[in-house]
Amino acid sequence: MTTRSSSLDSSQPSVSRVLIVDDHEIVRQGYRQILGNDPSLEICGEAATEMEATQKITQLNPDLVVVDISLRNGHGLEICKQIRAWNEQSDASSPSPMKSLVVSAHDDELYAERALHAGASGYLNKGETGERLVEAIHRVLEGKIFLSPKMTERILNRLIAGQQDEYQSPMDTLTDRELAVFELIGKGLTTKEVASDLELSPKTVESYREKIKEKLNLPNANRLVRAAVQYVLEDA
């Protein structure tokens, strides 16, 4: 992995390098327009898949990776986990840890905490404004956590109470991979297509399907598909 550059001239303003990971070109164009207005931020690269993101992260070594959850191939939370692993393997002489911010259209009540557990420093819904995006990026670059006020209150209340969230749904029991499989089933993908999208074997996907049915108390494959389709429609 290349080393992030740092200016020796203190008179020069520092510029943070940002890698954008999203599988929609129109969304990436929006990022370019929004972040292009902030001289302290530079988009150093873009990626549309998990594999491409991994390659770009290794090559470019950005300060921050802004990543969507649902990608054309792969899953955004896996990228956050990779970044966390790279940071843990870095020695004390390396630059400040690479950070990640998840920006997604998915409901933050289901994904925000998953993003933090995966190693991200924040979660922003795509329904927010460009100003809110810039605010989130700067907060994460400063080493802080960024969440919506609603999610911050929810997490703090649970920590203070020292107990599980009383509003936890069966969906919360799914692992990140199981949830990714469930979402793709809801989008109409076959087991073979889900395996290809997430770079898994069909046998592994079948195993995930069985675990999902068990956790959500779904008696058969038809009920699984119906529940997945309903989830995708409601999440959209």
N, C-alpha and C positions, 0 to 999 in steps of 0.2 A: 504494500500500500504506500502510495506517495505521501510525502509530508505536506501538511497544510502550510502555506507561506504566511509569514508575518513580517510586517514592515518594521525596519530598524529606526525609521524616522518618525518620532513621536508627533511631528507636526502634520503628518498625513493621517486622515481619518481611517480607522480600521473598517474593512469591508468583510462581511460574513458571506461565505460561499454556500449557496443553497442548491440542493438537488431536488428536482420535482419528479415524483413517481405517481403517474396517473395514466390510465389507458385511454383517455379521451383527449384528442388533440385540441378541441375547442376549450377544454378546461385548462390545459397547459398554456394555451394562448392567453387565457384570462390571467393566469399567474404571472406570465411575462409582462402583461400590461400593468398589473397592480404593483408588483415588486419593482418594476422598472422606474417607478416614481420615487423610490427610496434609495438614495445614493449609498447607504450603508449596507445594502443587500445586492448580491450578484447571483443570478442563476447560472451555475457553472455546468449544468447538464440536465437532461431529461431522460426518463425511462417509462416504458409502458407495461413491462412485465416484471415478475419477481427476478427472473434470471438476468434480464438486462439491468435491473436496479443493482443487483449484486455486483455485476461487472463494473458499472459506473461508480459505485461506492468505492470499490477497490482501486480503480484508476484515478478518480478525482479527489477522493478523501475530503468530502465537503464538511463544513461545520454543522450543517443541519440538513436532514432529509425530511421533506414534506411528502407524506405518503397516503394514498387512498387505501381503503381496506380491500375492496373488490377490484381485482386486476384481470386483464385478459387471460393471463396465465400466472397462477400463483395467488398469494394472499399477502396483504400489506402487513399484518401482524407478524408474519414470519420474517419479514424484513426488519422490523423493530427488534425481534429476538436476535437476529444476526448482528445488528449494530451493538446491542447490549453485550453479546459474546465477544465481539472485537474489542470493545472498551475494556472488558474484564481481562483480556489477554495483553493489553497494552502495558508497557512499563512506565515508570514514574517520569521518564525523560520525554515521553511523547506529549504532543499538544493536548489541549483540553479535550475531554471526551466528545466524540461525535454525538449529536443529539437528533432525536426524531420527534416529529409532530404529525399526528394522524388528523387528516382533514377528510371527512366522509359525509355522505348523505344519509348514512345509517343512524338510527336512533341512538343518542349518546347514553341512554339508560341501559342499553344492552352492551354497548361497545366501549364506552369511555374507560371503565375500570379494566376491561380486558386489555386495552391499549397500554395503560399504565403498568399492568402486570407483565406485558410483553417487553417493556423497557422504554416506551415512549414517554415524553415529558409533557404531553398535553393532547387534548382532543378538541377539535373544532368542527361543528356541523357546517356543511356546505351552504346551508341557507343563510349563514351570517354574511355580513358586509365585508368588502375588501379592507376597510379600515380595521375591522376586527381581526382579519387574517394577519395583517402586519403587526398588530398588537400581540397576537399569540406568538408569532415568530420571534419578536424581540424578547418577550417574557421567557420563552424557552431558551433562547441564546444566552440570557442572563443567568441561566441555571435554575430558573423557577418552574413551577408547574402551572399549566394553563388548563382550566376546565370551566364549563359554564357555571354560573352561580348555583343553579339547581343541583348539578352533580356534586359541586363542592359541599353544599349543605348536606346532601344525602350521605356522602362518605363520612363527613365529620360527625354527623349524628350517630352513625353506626359505630364509629370508633369510640365516641364518648359512652355509648350504651354498652360497648363491649360485647356485642352480639350480632348475629346475622341479620341482614335486612329483612324486616317483616314483610316487605313487598316482593321478595325474591320469587321469581317465576320459575317453572320447570326449564325454561330456555336458559336460565342462568347456570344450570347444571351441566350444560354442554361444554365440551372443551372447544378451543378455538378452531381446531380442525373439524370437529363434528359440526360446529355451527357453519363453517365454510361449505361443507358437504351438503348440509341441510338447505342452505341458501341456493346452491346450484341445482339441487333437485327441484326446488320451487321455481326455478327459471326454466325448467323443462329439459334439463340435460339428462342423458342416460348415464348409467354407471360408467360405461366406457368413456364418455365425454367428460364426466367429472374427474375421472382418473387422469385423463390427458390434461385437463385444465390445471389441476393441482399437482401434476407430476407425481402421481401415486399409481400403484398397481390396482387393477380392478378388484382384486381380492381384498386389498386394504380398504377400498371404498365400501365394499360389501360389509366388511366388519364394522365400519363406522355406521352404516345404515342400521345394522342390528342394534348397536349401542344406542343410537338415537331413538329407535322405536321403544327400547326398554326404558330409557330415561323419560320420554314423553308419554309413556303408557299408550303407545299406538299398536293395535293388534296385528296389523298387516301392512303390506307395501302400499296398498291403495290409500289407506288412512295416512300413511307417511307422506305420500305425494300431495294429498289434499291439504294436510297441515302445512307442508312446506310452501305450497302455492299461496295459501292464505297469509303466511308470514311475509312472503315477498311482496304481496299486494298491499298489506298493511304497512310494511316498512317503507314502501315507495310513496 
